[in-house]
Amino acid sequence: MARKVKQFSIKDLAKEAGVSISSVSRVLNNHSDVSEELRKKIQAIIDQSHFTPDRSQERPIKINVVIGVGDITDYISSILTGIYWEAEKLNVEISIQRCCTERISLLRLCRTWRSDAVILISAEHLHSQLDELCKADIPCMLIDSKTDNKSVGYIFMETV
């Protein structure tokens, strides 16, 4: 009879990293109150141990949509409607924010919102923060603007 291989537990991860179980939990759940240094340390141990959390407690994927202009035009409304329809099909949770300012970094807001990804609509003023999102492995998509950053997808229609 084959022996059952012991799965790495959240306790094992915490012990290996020299941190509390709650710190590991906050990293697994993408909480904002974890430093990037500690997040990377714990994530390396998670990757190394091939840890997979119990999926019975898994939360849905959360995507934050940030609208960078003040007015919600018919154009933006149709984009949001399309995003919503696709999210419904895939059981993805959507959060919509308007006119995100630079007082708090977009990365910090994504951590606070517990976002798995972010979509920026007409938010050119936030492009300076794209590298920070990429380094934190938060997928980003631009709509109605473009970037030279190869890690960020975008949809932009050039007018002739």
Backbone as numpy.savetxt, mean C-alpha at the origin, in Angstrom:
# Nx Ny Nz CAx CAy CAz Cx Cy Cz
5.13 -43.02 8.08 4.28 -41.85 8.08 5.18 -40.61 8.08
4.89 -39.67 7.20 5.69 -38.45 7.09 5.47 -37.56 8.31
6.55 -36.92 8.74 6.44 -36.00 9.86 5.94 -34.66 9.38
5.15 -34.04 10.19 4.61 -32.73 9.87 5.68 -31.68 10.13
5.92 -30.81 9.16 6.91 -29.75 9.31 6.29 -28.63 10.13
7.01 -28.19 11.16 6.49 -27.13 12.02 6.52 -25.79 11.29
5.39 -25.13 11.29 5.29 -23.80 10.69 5.90 -22.77 11.63
6.51 -21.77 11.07 7.02 -20.64 11.82 5.82 -19.85 12.33
5.80 -19.51 13.59 4.68 -18.75 14.15 5.07 -17.28 14.33
4.10 -16.46 14.63 4.36 -15.04 14.87 5.28 -14.89 16.11
5.15 -15.80 17.07 6.03 -15.78 18.24 7.47 -16.05 17.83
7.65 -17.02 16.92 8.99 -17.34 16.42 9.60 -16.15 15.70
8.79 -15.47 14.89 9.27 -14.29 14.18 9.73 -13.21 15.15
8.91 -12.96 16.18 9.23 -11.94 17.17 10.53 -12.29 17.91
10.68 -13.55 18.27 11.88 -13.98 18.99 13.11 -13.82 18.10
12.99 -14.24 16.85 14.10 -14.14 15.90 14.52 -12.68 15.68
13.54 -11.78 15.61 13.82 -10.36 15.36 14.19 -9.62 16.63
13.93 -10.23 17.79 14.21 -9.56 19.05 13.24 -8.43 19.34
11.98 -8.63 18.91 10.95 -7.61 19.10 9.71 -8.26 19.71
8.73 -7.44 20.02 7.49 -7.97 20.58 6.61 -8.57 19.48
5.70 -9.42 19.89 4.74 -10.00 18.95 3.90 -8.90 18.31
3.57 -7.87 19.08 2.75 -6.79 18.53 3.51 -6.02 17.44
4.83 -5.92 17.56 5.61 -5.27 16.50 5.53 -6.06 15.20
5.65 -7.37 15.31 5.52 -8.22 14.12 4.11 -8.09 13.53
3.13 -8.10 14.40 1.74 -7.95 13.95 1.52 -6.63 13.22
2.11 -5.55 13.76 1.95 -4.24 13.12 2.59 -4.24 11.73
3.71 -4.91 11.57 4.35 -5.01 10.25 3.46 -5.84 9.32
2.99 -6.98 9.80 2.14 -7.84 8.96 0.86 -7.13 8.52
0.36 -6.23 9.36 -0.89 -5.53 9.06 -0.67 -4.12 8.50
0.59 -3.81 8.19 0.93 -2.56 7.52 0.55 -1.31 8.33
0.71 -1.38 9.64 0.41 -0.23 10.49 1.45 0.87 10.28
1.04 2.09 10.59 1.91 3.25 10.34 2.94 3.49 11.45
2.73 2.93 12.62 3.59 3.26 13.76 4.80 2.32 13.90
5.37 1.93 12.76 6.57 1.10 12.74 7.60 1.81 11.87
8.81 1.95 12.37 9.85 2.61 11.58 10.18 1.75 10.35
10.64 2.41 9.30 11.01 1.68 8.07 12.14 0.69 8.35
13.07 1.07 9.22 14.20 0.20 9.56 13.70 -1.10 10.21
12.81 -0.96 11.20 12.27 -2.14 11.88 11.40 -2.95 10.92
10.62 -2.28 10.09 9.76 -2.95 9.11 10.60 -3.83 8.19
11.72 -3.28 7.70 12.60 -4.04 6.80 13.26 -5.22 7.51
13.65 -5.03 8.76 14.28 -6.10 9.54 13.31 -7.26 9.72
12.09 -6.95 10.13 11.08 -7.99 10.35 10.69 -8.63 9.02
10.55 -7.83 7.97 10.17 -8.36 6.66 11.24 -9.33 6.13
12.50 -9.04 6.39 13.58 -9.94 5.95 13.46 -11.30 6.64
13.12 -11.31 7.92 12.95 -12.57 8.66 11.71 -13.30 8.15
10.65 -12.56 7.86 9.43 -13.17 7.31 9.76 -13.85 5.98
10.49 -13.15 5.12 10.85 -13.70 3.81 11.76 -14.92 3.95
12.73 -14.81 4.84 13.72 -15.89 5.05 13.05 -17.15 5.59
12.06 -16.99 6.45 11.41 -18.15 7.08 10.24 -18.67 6.26
9.90 -17.97 5.17 8.75 -18.34 4.34 7.46 -18.36 5.15
7.38 -17.44 6.11 6.20 -17.33 6.96 4.98 -16.91 6.14
3.88 -17.59 6.38 2.60 -17.17 5.79 1.59 -17.07 6.92
0.97 -15.90 7.06 -0.01 -15.75 8.13 -1.25 -16.58 7.88
-1.99 -16.83 8.95 -3.25 -17.56 8.86 -4.22 -16.75 8.01
-4.60 -17.27 6.87 -5.45 -16.53 5.93 -6.90 -16.42 6.39
-7.29 -17.16 7.41 -8.67 -17.07 7.89 -8.96 -15.70 8.50
-7.91 -14.99 8.92 -8.06 -13.68 9.54 -7.68 -12.55 8.59
-7.43 -12.88 7.32 -6.90 -11.90 6.38 -7.91 -10.79 6.06
-7.42 -9.60 6.00 -8.26 -8.45 5.64 -8.22 -8.27 4.13
-9.22 -7.61 3.58 -9.21 -7.40 2.12 -8.10 -6.43 1.72
-7.73 -6.49 0.45 -6.75 -5.55 -0.08 -7.37 -4.16 -0.04
-6.57 -3.17 0.36 -7.05 -1.80 0.45 -6.24 -0.93 -0.52
-6.97 -0.20 -1.37 -6.32 0.73 -2.28 -6.84 2.12 -1.97
-5.91 3.04 -1.82 -6.28 4.42 -1.58 -6.24 5.19 -2.89
-7.29 5.92 -3.17 -7.35 6.77 -4.36 -7.24 8.20 -3.87
-6.21 8.91 -4.33 -5.99 10.29 -3.92 -6.27 11.19 -5.13
-7.20 12.11 -4.95 -7.56 13.05 -6.00 -6.85 14.36 -5.70
-6.00 14.80 -6.62 -5.15 15.96 -6.37 -5.74 17.30 -6.72
-6.96 17.32 -7.21 -7.60 18.59 -7.55 -8.81 18.79 -6.64
-9.23 20.03 -6.51 -10.33 20.34 -5.60 -11.71 19.93 -6.10
-11.94 20.05 -7.38 -13.27 19.76 -7.92 -13.34 18.35 -8.48
-14.42 17.67 -8.17 -14.67 16.34 -8.74 -15.46 16.57 -10.03
-14.78 16.50 -11.14 -15.40 16.72 -12.45 -16.09 15.44 -12.91
-16.86 15.54 -14.00 -17.48 14.35 -14.57 -16.42 13.35 -14.98
-15.30 13.85 -15.48 -14.19 12.99 -15.90 -13.66 12.18 -14.71
-13.38 12.85 -13.61 -12.87 12.17 -12.42 -13.93 11.24 -11.85
-15.17 11.66 -11.88 -16.27 10.82 -11.40 -16.36 9.52 -12.19
-16.16 9.60 -13.51 -16.21 8.38 -14.32 -15.02 7.46 -14.02
-13.86 8.04 -13.74 -12.69 7.24 -13.34 -12.99 6.51 -12.03
-13.52 7.26 -11.06 -13.84 6.66 -9.76 -14.87 5.55 -9.89
-15.86 5.75 -10.75 -16.89 4.73 -10.98 -16.25 3.46 -11.53
-15.35 3.60 -12.51 -14.66 2.44 -13.08 -13.82 1.72 -12.05
-13.10 2.48 -11.22 -12.29 1.88 -10.16 -13.19 1.11 -9.20
-14.31 1.72 -8.83 -15.24 1.08 -7.90 -15.79 -0.24 -8.46
-16.21 -0.23 -9.72 -16.77 -1.45 -10.32 -15.75 -2.59 -10.33
-14.52 -2.28 -10.70 -13.49 -3.32 -10.73 -13.15 -3.79 -9.32
-13.11 -2.86 -8.38 -12.80 -3.22 -6.99 -13.88 -4.15 -6.43
-15.13 -3.88 -6.74 -16.23 -4.73 -6.29 -16.06 -6.15 -6.80
-15.70 -6.30 -8.07 -15.51 -7.63 -8.67 -14.41 -8.41 -7.96
-13.36 -7.70 -7.54 -12.19 -8.34 -6.96 -12.18 -8.35 -5.43
-13.25 -7.86 -4.82 -13.34 -7.75 -3.36 -12.19 -6.92 -2.79
-11.93 -5.79 -3.43 -10.90 -4.86 -3.00 -11.58 -3.66 -2.34
-11.05 -3.25 -1.21 -11.60 -2.10 -0.49 -10.96 -0.82 -1.03
-11.79 0.19 -1.31 -11.32 1.45 -1.85 -11.58 2.57 -0.84
-10.60 3.44 -0.68 -10.74 4.64 0.14 -10.40 5.82 -0.75
-11.22 6.85 -0.74 -11.00 8.02 -1.59 -10.67 9.22 -0.73
-9.56 9.88 -1.08 -9.12 11.09 -0.38 -9.03 12.22 -1.39
-9.38 13.42 -0.99 -9.28 14.57 -1.88 -8.15 15.49 -1.45
-7.46 16.02 -2.42 -6.46 17.08 -2.23 -5.52 16.81 -1.07
-4.84 15.72 -1.13 -3.84 15.39 -0.13 -2.76 16.47 -0.15
-2.44 17.04 0.99 -1.41 18.08 1.05 -0.07 17.46 1.41
0.96 18.24 1.37 2.29 17.74 1.68 2.66 17.94 3.15
1.69 18.32 3.99 1.99 18.47 5.42 2.38 17.13 6.04
1.72 16.07 5.58 2.05 14.72 6.03 2.44 13.95 4.78
3.50 13.17 4.84 3.96 12.47 3.65 2.92 11.45 3.18
2.92 11.21 1.89 2.01 10.25 1.31 2.28 8.85 1.88
3.54 8.51 2.12 3.88 7.23 2.72 3.25 7.10 4.10
3.37 8.15 4.89 2.78 8.13 6.25 1.26 7.95 6.17
0.63 8.65 5.24 -0.81 8.51 5.08 -1.18 7.10 4.63
-0.41 6.53 3.72 -0.68 5.15 3.27 -0.54 4.17 4.42
0.46 4.37 5.26 0.62 3.51 6.44 -0.56 3.69 7.40
-0.97 4.94 7.61 -2.09 5.22 8.51 -3.38 4.60 7.97
-3.59 4.73 6.66 -4.80 4.17 6.04 -4.69 2.66 5.85
-3.50 2.12 6.11 -3.23 0.69 5.93 -3.46 0.29 4.48
-2.97 1.13 3.57 -3.14 0.91 2.14 -2.14 -0.11 1.62
-2.62 -0.95 0.73 -1.74 -1.90 0.04 -1.22 -1.31 -1.25
-1.92 -0.29 -1.76 -1.52 0.38 -3.00 -2.19 1.75 -3.02
-1.73 2.60 -3.94 -2.31 3.94 -4.05 -2.47 4.31 -5.52
-3.57 4.97 -5.82 -3.82 5.52 -7.15 -3.90 7.03 -6.98
-3.10 7.75 -7.76 -3.09 9.22 -7.71 -3.74 9.75 -8.98
-4.80 10.53 -8.81 -5.49 11.14 -9.95 -5.20 12.64 -9.94
-4.63 13.14 -11.02 -4.32 14.57 -11.16 -3.60 15.11 -9.92
-2.56 14.42 -9.51 -1.85 14.78 -8.27 -0.36 15.02 -8.53
-0.07 15.87 -9.50 1.32 16.15 -9.85 2.12 16.68 -8.67
1.47 17.40 -7.77 2.17 17.98 -6.62 2.70 16.91 -5.65
2.30 15.65 -5.84 2.76 14.58 -4.97 3.83 13.70 -5.64
4.20 14.02 -6.87 5.18 13.21 -7.60 6.53 13.14 -6.89
6.87 14.15 -6.14 8.16 14.15 -5.44 8.22 13.05 -4.38
7.08 12.47 -4.03 7.03 11.43 -3.00 6.96 10.01 -3.57
6.99 9.88 -4.89 6.86 8.56 -5.52 8.00 7.63 -5.16
9.22 8.15 -5.11 10.38 7.30 -4.77 10.22 6.69 -3.37
9.71 7.49 -2.45 9.50 7.02 -1.08 8.49 5.86 -1.05
7.42 5.98 -1.85 6.43 4.90 -1.93 7.06 3.64 -2.53
7.85 3.81 -3.57 8.49 2.67 -4.23 9.44 1.95 -3.28
10.23 2.71 -2.52 11.17 2.11 -1.57 10.43 1.33 -0.48
9.21 1.75 -0.17 8.40 1.07 0.85 7.56 -0.06 0.25
7.77 -0.35 -1.03 7.03 -1.42 -1.73 5.52 -1.22 -1.72
5.10 0.03 -1.86 3.67 0.32 -1.99 3.43 0.63 -3.47
2.74 -0.27 -4.18 2.48 -0.03 -5.60 1.71 1.26 -5.81
2.07 1.95 -6.89 1.48 3.26 -7.16 1.11 3.35 -8.64
-0.04 3.95 -8.91 -0.52 4.15 -10.27 -0.95 5.60 -10.41
-0.52 6.25 -11.49 -0.90 7.62 -11.76 -1.95 7.64 -12.86
-2.95 8.46 -12.68 -3.95 8.68 -13.71 -3.99 10.17 -14.00
-3.90 10.50 -15.27 -3.94 11.88 -15.74 -2.65 12.63 -15.46
-1.56 11.90 -15.30 -0.23 12.47 -15.22 0.75 11.35 -15.51
2.00 11.71 -15.75 3.00 10.68 -16.06 4.29 10.95 -15.31
5.15 9.93 -15.32 6.42 10.01 -14.60 7.48 9.22 -15.36
8.74 9.53 -15.09 9.85 8.76 -15.65 10.24 7.60 -14.74
9.64 7.54 -13.56 9.92 6.48 -12.60 9.38 5.16 -13.16
10.27 4.23 -13.46 9.89 2.95 -14.09 9.11 2.03 -13.16
9.11 2.31 -11.87 8.40 1.48 -10.90 6.94 1.91 -10.73
6.56 3.00 -11.37 5.22 3.55 -11.21 4.49 3.48 -12.55
3.30 2.89 -12.52 2.49 2.84 -13.73 1.71 4.14 -13.89
1.36 4.45 -15.13 0.56 5.65 -15.33 -0.30 5.54 -16.59
-1.38 6.29 -16.56 -2.27 6.45 -17.70 -2.33 7.94 -17.97
-1.92 8.35 -19.16 -1.88 9.77 -19.49 -2.20 9.92 -20.97
-3.14 10.77 -21.27 -3.53 11.02 -22.65 -2.94 12.35 -23.08
-2.02 12.29 -24.01 -1.42 13.51 -24.56 -2.45 14.21 -25.45
-2.60 15.51 -25.29 -3.49 16.26 -26.18 -2.65 16.85 -27.30
-3.21 16.80 -28.47 -2.45 17.27 -29.65 -2.93 18.66 -30.05
